[in-house]
Amino acid sequence: MAVERERPYVQFNFLVDLGDGVTEGPGAGFQEVSGVGMEVTVSEYRNGNSKENSVQKITGMNKSTDVTLKRGVIGKLNLYKWLDQIRNGDQAGLRTVTVQLQNEDHSEIVQTWKLLRARPMKHTSGPFNAKGTDVAMEELVLAYERLEME
């Protein structure tokens, strides 16, 4: 699905599906998605009788980074309800969250990131400041088990 080209895509045209199939409207409208990534750990090993004085690198476990989603407070409780579902031990709360990057004219999905078995682990609202003029924000941090890219 990834669409290759010489010039990099801009970062500000993206869709987020929280696993409910909705990418339209303010409930799915996030200002920022950050931290999407993964790493594979490497273990070092060396036999005591090895003729080489160096270690072998052995591929270890896969680790996914936590992802942070930010949006303006819109009076919608879908993020809190999802976190509450997880907090109450409901395994049906594990979802596949999809982030899709669009081209400049929004006519094509050029790359997709799938966060498999994602669950919210932290929700933050604010800060609130009586003298401020910024938009009130809420933030959701997701933990997920596997990243797939298309």
C-alpha positions, 0 to 999 in steps of 0.5 A: 500500500505504501506509495513511493516517490522522490519527495517526502510527504508532509506530516499534516494530512493523516487519519486516525481510526481508534479501532471503531472504523471512524476517521471522520468528525471531531472525535477522530480528529487528532492534532498530533500522533507521536511515538509510533515505532518499534525496536528489536532487542539484541542479546550479546553472547560469547562461548568461553572457548571461542577462537574470536575475541568478539561477541555474537549478536542474537536477535531478541524480543520485539518492543513497541513504543508507546504512542501519544494522541493529542486533540482538543477537548470536544466534550466527547467521552470516547477516549475515557470510555475506552480507558474505563473499559480497559481499567475494568478488565474487559479484554474486548477493549484491545483494538487495532488502531490505524494511522494513515498518511494521506497525500497533499490533496487527500486523494490517496492513502500513501502509508499506513501504520497498524498498532495491533492489540492497542489499549489506552494506558493514560489519559490526561486533560489540561492544563487549564489556565484562566488567563490563557488563550490556548485550546483545551487539550486532552492526551491519550497514551496507547500501549500496543503489542505489535506494529505493522506498516503497509 
